[in-house]
Amino acid sequence: MATTEHQRGLDREAAVEHLLTHAVADVVVKEDLRRELLGPRPLRVKLGVDPTRPDIHLGHYVCFRKLREFQELGHQIVVIIGDWTARIGDPSGRSVQRQMLSEEEVRRNAQTYLDQFFKVVDVDRAEIRWQSTWFNDFTLADVIHLTSKYTVAQMLARDDFAKRFSEGSPIAITELLYPLLQAYDSVAVQADVEIGGTDQTFNLLVGRDIQREMGQRPQNILTVPLLVGTDGVQKMSKSYDNYIAVNDPPEEMFGKIMSIPDSLLGDYYRLLTDVPESEITSMLDAAARGEVNPRDLKERLAMIIVTDLHSAEAAEAAREAFDRVYRRRELPEEMPEVAVAREERILSLLIAAGMASTNNEARRLVTQGGVRLGGERVTDPEATVKIAGPTVLQVGKRRFVRLVPKG
């Protein structure tokens, strides 16, 4: 029995060490958090969600995977839905103010966010809290009391605020309130730990300060790196059109992962999988020596991620579809059918097929060489084409529609 208990202790220590080091940018305060993670009391681990947009991509997935580790160690996840702060707008990493949202927009975005969040994190072991629960009762006196706990000089220590201030760009008072309101969330739920991306570091540290000022023990902080998008340059974001969405269908998700630059393989394996570091290093070294094709490493990566977010069966089907289209140069077995006129402009066909939403977007697709009709590349955006029978319209590498002539 003693040996079993000792082994369990060693296993827990290893799990805690993995949580604190794997796919982690920084921990404040690391030794304090390690001690608490190994202690008997379940910690309250806070994630703040600012539902200004409903889109969740693999950059968010890095954070979700870390929360799942906390759950597996028996700790309580507390998700704060920022239905107040979403109406203010957090300028993290932005040079301009963000538009306020209506309550209906926030609720709709939050539900979409949670639906995707719970594909990764156990819903039965997560506590969902809405900011309005405590801020609905906030008075002007409460606001003044909260703002008295922090100075303007402290707030301007934040890089993006300092940059905008030095440039003479406007900073609304409401934006200065955002970090304080997010910090008060930690007070309201008595957070022991808060997790977020490195772009949220300042706000998380404010939470520690405000908890201390309010007589609570300051939360520890764990930040995760920002995932670079499929372009290999900018952080993953829908704004940059370099993202892989958590809700992407298996085949599309698989194909996007297969398209990432080779230079991202190390980061994607480290941030999105549990493959040991020694094995990742060995794979990358073998690829650098020409002993392993990077394509095979991407395929393994795609299988891992699609399996986690969908299923093993979906991942295998996606791999087979990818092989059929890209390696064996075959068409997908299934694709949408769209009825069109027998003679039509290529721009109109792209819009009718849902491949583009405007003539300008359709023209850009053609001029960039991304459009094929019946297997032949279309180069003239002003072309009018004839559809005599079922014809495949292809945009890029992964989008196919079968055009069927009307009448």
KEVOBA-831292 format. One record per residue (C-alpha): chain; residue in one letter; x, y, z. Coordinates in steps of 0.1 Angstrom, whole numbers. Each point is the difference from the previous one (the first is absolute). Layout:
! KEVOBA-831292
ATOM chain resn     X     Y     Z
ATOM     A    a     X     Y     Z
...
***
This chain:
! KEVOBA-831292
ATOM chain resn     X     Y     Z
ATOM     A    m     0     0     0
ATOM     A    a    28    24     9
ATOM     A    t    16    -6   -34
ATOM     A    t   -32     8   -18
ATOM     A    e    -5    32    20
ATOM     A    h    36    10    -8
ATOM     A    q    -6    -6   -37
ATOM     A    r   -31    20     0
ATOM     A    g    19    29    16
ATOM     A    l    27    -3   -27
ATOM     A    d   -26    -1   -27
ATOM     A    r   -17    31    13
ATOM     A    e    34    18     3
ATOM     A    a     7    -8   -36
ATOM     A    a   -34    12   -11
ATOM     A    v     4    32    18
ATOM     A    e    35     6   -15
ATOM     A    h   -15    -7   -35
ATOM     A    l   -28    26     7
ATOM     A    l    25    26    11
ATOM     A    t    25    -4   -28
ATOM     A    h   -17   -15   -31
ATOM     A    a   -14    26   -24
ATOM     A    v     5    27    26
ATOM     A    a    14    35    -5
ATOM     A    d     3    11    37
ATOM     A    v   -13    -8    35
ATOM     A    v    -4    26    28
ATOM     A    v     9   -12    26
ATOM     A    k    12   -34   -11
ATOM     A    e    12   -15    33
ATOM     A    d   -32    12    17
ATOM     A    l   -22   -15   -27
ATOM     A    r    19   -33     1
ATOM     A    r    -4    -3    37
ATOM     A    e   -38     7    -2
ATOM     A    l    -4   -24   -29
ATOM     A    l    15   -28    21
ATOM     A    g   -21    10    30
ATOM     A    p   -33   -15    11
ATOM     A    r   -23    29    -9
ATOM     A    p   -15     3   -35
ATOM     A    l    10    33   -15
ATOM     A    r   -24    24   -17
ATOM     A    v    15     5   -35
ATOM     A    k   -14    30   -18
ATOM     A    l    -4     6   -37
ATOM     A    g   -15    34   -11
ATOM     A    v   -19    -2   -33
ATOM     A    d    -6    33   -18
ATOM     A    p   -27   -11   -26
ATOM     A    t     4    29   -24
ATOM     A    r     3   -27   -28
ATOM     A    p   -12   -36    -1
ATOM     A    d    29   -13   -19
ATOM     A    i    23   -25    18
ATOM     A    h    32   -13   -17
ATOM     A    l    29   -21     9
ATOM     A    g    16    29    18
ATOM     A    h   -27    -2    26
ATOM     A    y     3   -38     0
ATOM     A    v    35     4    15
ATOM     A    c   -16    16    30
ATOM     A    f   -29   -25     2
ATOM     A    r    24   -29     0
ATOM     A    k    18    15    30
ATOM     A    l   -33     4    18
ATOM     A    r    -8   -37    -7
ATOM     A    e    33    -8    18
ATOM     A    f   -12    19    31
ATOM     A    q   -33   -19    -1
ATOM     A    e    18   -34    -2
ATOM     A    l    19     9    31
ATOM     A    g   -33     6    18
ATOM     A    h    -2    38    -1
ATOM     A    q   -30    22    -7
ATOM     A    i    -2    19   -32
ATOM     A    v   -19    33     3
ATOM     A    v   -10    17   -33
ATOM     A    i    -9    37     2
ATOM     A    i   -22    12   -28
ATOM     A    g     9    36    -4
ATOM     A    d   -35    13    -9
ATOM     A    w    10    34    15
ATOM     A    t    35     4   -13
ATOM     A    a   -10   -12   -34
ATOM     A    r   -21    31    -2
ATOM     A    i    30    21     8
ATOM     A    g    27   -17   -22
ATOM     A    d    34   -12    10
ATOM     A    p    27    17   -21
ATOM     A    s    26   -27     5
ATOM     A    g    25     2   -28
ATOM     A    r   -22    24   -19
ATOM     A    s     7    36    -9
ATOM     A    v   -36    12    -1
ATOM     A    q   -31    -3    22
ATOM     A    r   -23   -29    -5
ATOM     A    q   -37     4    -6
ATOM     A    m   -25    -7    28
ATOM     A    l   -24   -29    -5
ATOM     A    s   -37    -4     9
ATOM     A    e   -10   -25    27
ATOM     A    e   -16   -22   -27
ATOM     A    e    33    -2   -20
ATOM     A    v    20    -8    31
ATOM     A    r   -24   -28    11
ATOM     A    r     0   -15   -35
ATOM     A    n    38     1    -3
ATOM     A    a     5   -14    35
ATOM     A    q   -22   -30    -7
ATOM     A    t    19    -7   -32
ATOM     A    y    32     3    19
ATOM     A    l   -11   -24    27
ATOM     A    d   -12   -26   -25
ATOM     A    q    35    -1   -14
ATOM     A    f    17     3    33
ATOM     A    f   -17   -31    13
ATOM     A    k    13   -21   -29
ATOM     A    v    33     1    20
ATOM     A    v    -9     6    36
ATOM     A    d   -23   -21    22
ATOM     A    v   -33    20     3
ATOM     A    d    -9   -19    32
ATOM     A    r    31    12    17
ATOM     A    a    -2    37   -10
ATOM     A    e   -17    29    18
ATOM     A    i   -15    26   -23
ATOM     A    r    -4    35    14
ATOM     A    w   -13    32   -17
ATOM     A    q    15    33    10
ATOM     A    s   -34    16     2
ATOM     A    t    -6   -21    31
ATOM     A    w    21    24    20
ATOM     A    f     3    31   -22
ATOM     A    n   -38     4    -3
ATOM     A    d     1    10    37
ATOM     A    f    31    23    -4
ATOM     A    t    -6    36    11
ATOM     A    l    19    31    -9
ATOM     A    a    16    -2    35
ATOM     A    d    12   -36    -8
ATOM     A    v    15    12   -33
ATOM     A    i    18    29    18
ATOM     A    h    12   -24    27
ATOM     A    l    14   -24   -26
ATOM     A    t    18    27   -21
ATOM     A    s    16    14    32
ATOM     A    k    20   -33     2
ATOM     A    y    20     8   -32
ATOM     A    t    18    30   -14
ATOM     A    v     2    14   -35
ATOM     A    a    37    -5     0
ATOM     A    q    -5   -37     7
ATOM     A    m   -25    -2   -28
ATOM     A    l    23    17   -25
ATOM     A    a    26   -27     7
ATOM     A    r   -20   -21   -24
ATOM     A    d    18     0   -33
ATOM     A    d   -29     7   -23
ATOM     A    f   -13    28    23
ATOM     A    a    34    16     2
ATOM     A    k     5    -2   -38
ATOM     A    r   -34    16    -7
ATOM     A    f     6    27    27
ATOM     A    s    34     9   -15
ATOM     A    e   -15     2   -35
ATOM     A    g   -29    22    12
ATOM     A    s   -25   -26   -10
ATOM     A    p   -33     0    20
ATOM     A    i    -3   -23    31
ATOM     A    a   -36     0    14
ATOM     A    i    -5    -1    37
ATOM     A    t   -21   -31    -5
ATOM     A    e    31   -18   -14
ATOM     A    l    20     8    32
ATOM     A    l   -29   -15    20
ATOM     A    y     3   -33   -19
ATOM     A    p    30   -15    18
ATOM     A    l   -15    11    34
ATOM     A    l   -33   -17    -8
ATOM     A    q    18   -32   -12
ATOM     A    a    20     2    32
ATOM     A    y   -31     3    21
ATOM     A    d   -13   -32   -16
ATOM     A    s    28   -18    18
ATOM     A    v   -12    16    33
ATOM     A    a   -36   -10    -7
ATOM     A    v     8   -37    -6
ATOM     A    q    30    -2    24
ATOM     A    a    23   -13   -27
ATOM     A    d    31   -18    11
ATOM     A    v    14    -1   -36
ATOM     A    e    -7    19   -32
ATOM     A    i    10   -13   -34
ATOM     A    g     3    19   -33
ATOM     A    g    21     8   -31
ATOM     A    t    32    21     3
ATOM     A    d   -20    29   -14
ATOM     A    q   -20     0    32
ATOM     A    t    29     1    24
ATOM     A    f    -5    36    12
ATOM     A    n   -37    -6     8
ATOM     A    l     8   -32    19
ATOM     A    l    26    18    21
ATOM     A    v   -25    28     8
ATOM     A    g   -22   -28    14
ATOM     A    r    27    -9    24
ATOM     A    d     3    36    11
ATOM     A    i   -38     6     5
ATOM     A    q    -4   -33    19
ATOM     A    r    28    11    24
ATOM     A    e   -16    34     4
ATOM     A    m   -34   -17     7
ATOM     A    g    15   -22    27
ATOM     A    q     2   -32   -20
ATOM     A    r    31   -21    -7
ATOM     A    p    12    10   -35
ATOM     A    q    -7   -26   -27
ATOM     A    n    29   -18   -17
ATOM     A    i     2     5   -38
ATOM     A    l     7   -24   -28
ATOM     A    t     4    13   -36
ATOM     A    v     2   -19   -32
ATOM     A    p    18    10   -32
ATOM     A    l   -19    15   -29
ATOM     A    l    -3   -24   -29
ATOM     A    v    13    12   -34
ATOM     A    g   -25    -3   -27
ATOM     A    t     2   -21   -32
ATOM     A    d    18    28   -18
ATOM     A    g    30    -6    23
ATOM     A    v     3    37     8
ATOM     A    q   -28    15    21
ATOM     A    k   -18   -14    30
ATOM     A    m   -30   -21    -9
ATOM     A    s   -30    22    -5
ATOM     A    k   -31     1   -21
ATOM     A    s     9    36    -8
ATOM     A    y    31   -12   -17
ATOM     A    d   -18   -29   -17
ATOM     A    n    28   -24    12
ATOM     A    y   -21   -20    25
ATOM     A    i   -12   -36     5
ATOM     A    a   -33     1    17
ATOM     A    v    -9   -24    28
ATOM     A    n   -33    -6   -19
ATOM     A    d    15    -6   -34
ATOM     A    p   -12   -33   -15
ATOM     A    p    25   -28     3
ATOM     A    e    11     0   -37
ATOM     A    e     5    38     0
ATOM     A    m    18     0    33
ATOM     A    f    23   -29   -12
ATOM     A    g     7    19   -33
ATOM     A    k     9    32    18
ATOM     A    i    24   -17    23
ATOM     A    m    16   -17   -29
ATOM     A    s     6    35   -16
ATOM     A    i    19    16    29
ATOM     A    p    36     9    -7
ATOM     A    d    26   -25    11
ATOM     A    s    15    26    24
ATOM     A    l   -32    -2    22
ATOM     A    l     2   -37     6
ATOM     A    g    19     3    33
ATOM     A    d   -23    26    15
ATOM     A    y   -31   -18   -11
ATOM     A    y    11   -33    14
ATOM     A    r    11    16    33
ATOM     A    l   -32    22     4
ATOM     A    l   -27   -23   -14
ATOM     A    t    11   -35     9
ATOM     A    d    13   -21    29
ATOM     A    v    29   -15   -21
ATOM     A    p    31     0    23
ATOM     A    e    26    27    -6
ATOM     A    s    27   -26    -6
ATOM     A    e   -21   -16   -28
ATOM     A    i    -8    34   -16
ATOM     A    t    37     9     0
ATOM     A    s     9   -33   -15
ATOM     A    m   -27     3   -28
ATOM     A    l    11    36    -9
ATOM     A    d    37   -10    -1
ATOM     A    a    -8   -30   -23
ATOM     A    a   -20    24   -23
ATOM     A    a    29    24     0
ATOM     A    r    24   -28   -11
ATOM     A    g   -24   -10   -27
ATOM     A    e    -8   -34    16
ATOM     A    v   -37     9     6
ATOM     A    n   -23    18   -23
ATOM     A    p   -16    30    18
ATOM     A    r   -33    -9   -17
ATOM     A    d    -1   -32    21
ATOM     A    l     5    20    31
ATOM     A    k   -29    23   -10
ATOM     A    e   -21   -30    -6
ATOM     A    r     6   -14    35
ATOM     A    l    -7    35    14
ATOM     A    a   -32     2   -19
ATOM     A    m   -11   -34    11
ATOM     A    i     6     9    37
ATOM     A    i   -19    33    -1
ATOM     A    v   -30   -12   -21
ATOM     A    t    -3   -30    23
ATOM     A    d    -1    22    30
ATOM     A    l   -25    24   -14
ATOM     A    h   -21   -24   -19
ATOM     A    s     7   -38     2
ATOM     A    a    25   -26   -11
ATOM     A    e   -24   -11   -27
ATOM     A    a    -4    36   -13
ATOM     A    a    38     4    -1
ATOM     A    e     5   -32   -20
ATOM     A    a   -28    11   -25
ATOM     A    a    16    34    -3
ATOM     A    r    34   -16    -7
ATOM     A    e   -15   -22   -27
ATOM     A    a   -17    30   -16
ATOM     A    f    32    20     1
ATOM     A    d    19   -28   -17
ATOM     A    r   -26    -4   -26
ATOM     A    v    -1    36   -10
ATOM     A    y    37    11     5
ATOM     A    r    21   -31    -4
ATOM     A    r   -20   -20   -24
ATOM     A    r   -15    31   -17
ATOM     A    e   -35   -13     2
ATOM     A    l   -31    20     7
ATOM     A    p   -19    -2    33
ATOM     A    e   -27   -27     1
ATOM     A    e   -26    25    12
ATOM     A    m    -3    37    -7
ATOM     A    p   -29    25    -1
ATOM     A    e   -20     3   -32
ATOM     A    v   -12    34   -12
ATOM     A    a   -24     6   -29
ATOM     A    v    12    28   -24
ATOM     A    a    -8    15   -34
ATOM     A    r    16   -18   -29
ATOM     A    e    19    31   -10
ATOM     A    e    13    23    28
ATOM     A    r    28    23    10
ATOM     A    i    26   -17    21
ATOM     A    l    -4    27    27
ATOM     A    s   -37    -8     2
ATOM     A    l     7   -37     3
ATOM     A    l    23     5    29
ATOM     A    i   -26    20    18
ATOM     A    a   -28   -24    -8
ATOM     A    a    22   -29    13
ATOM     A    g     7    18    33
ATOM     A    m    37     2    -8
ATOM     A    a    -1    38     1
ATOM     A    s   -23    26    14
ATOM     A    t     7    29   -23
ATOM     A    n    12     6   -36
ATOM     A    n    32    15    14
ATOM     A    e     8   -31    21
ATOM     A    a    -8   -22   -30
ATOM     A    r    22    20   -22
ATOM     A    r    29    -2    25
ATOM     A    l    -3   -38     1
ATOM     A    v     2    -3   -37
ATOM     A    t    29    25    -4
ATOM     A    q    20   -19    27
ATOM     A    g    -3   -32   -20
ATOM     A    g   -21   -18    26
ATOM     A    v   -30    -9   -22
ATOM     A    r    -4   -32   -21
ATOM     A    l   -30    -9   -21
ATOM     A    g    -2   -36   -12
ATOM     A    g    36    -4    10
ATOM     A    e    13    29   -21
ATOM     A    r    13    32    17
ATOM     A    v   -21    31    -7
ATOM     A    t    22    31    -6
ATOM     A    d   -25    26   -14
ATOM     A    p   -23    14    26
ATOM     A    e   -22    14   -27
ATOM     A    a    -5   -33   -17
ATOM     A    t   -34   -14    -8
ATOM     A    v    -1   -38     1
ATOM     A    k   -24   -27   -11
ATOM     A    i   -12   -28    23
ATOM     A    a   -12   -28   -23
ATOM     A    g    -2   -27    27
ATOM     A    p    12    -6    36
ATOM     A    t    32    19     5
ATOM     A    v    23     3    30
ATOM     A    l     8    36    11
ATOM     A    q    31     1    23
ATOM     A    v    14    28    21
ATOM     A    g    33    -4    16
ATOM     A    k    10   -35    11
ATOM     A    r   -30   -10    21
ATOM     A    r   -32    15   -13
ATOM     A    f   -20   -18   -26
ATOM     A    v   -35     4   -14
ATOM     A    r   -17   -19   -28
ATOM     A    l   -18    23   -23
ATOM     A    v   -31   -14   -17
ATOM     A    p   -17    18   -29
ATOM     A    k   -36    11     5
ATOM     A    g   -27   -13   -24
***
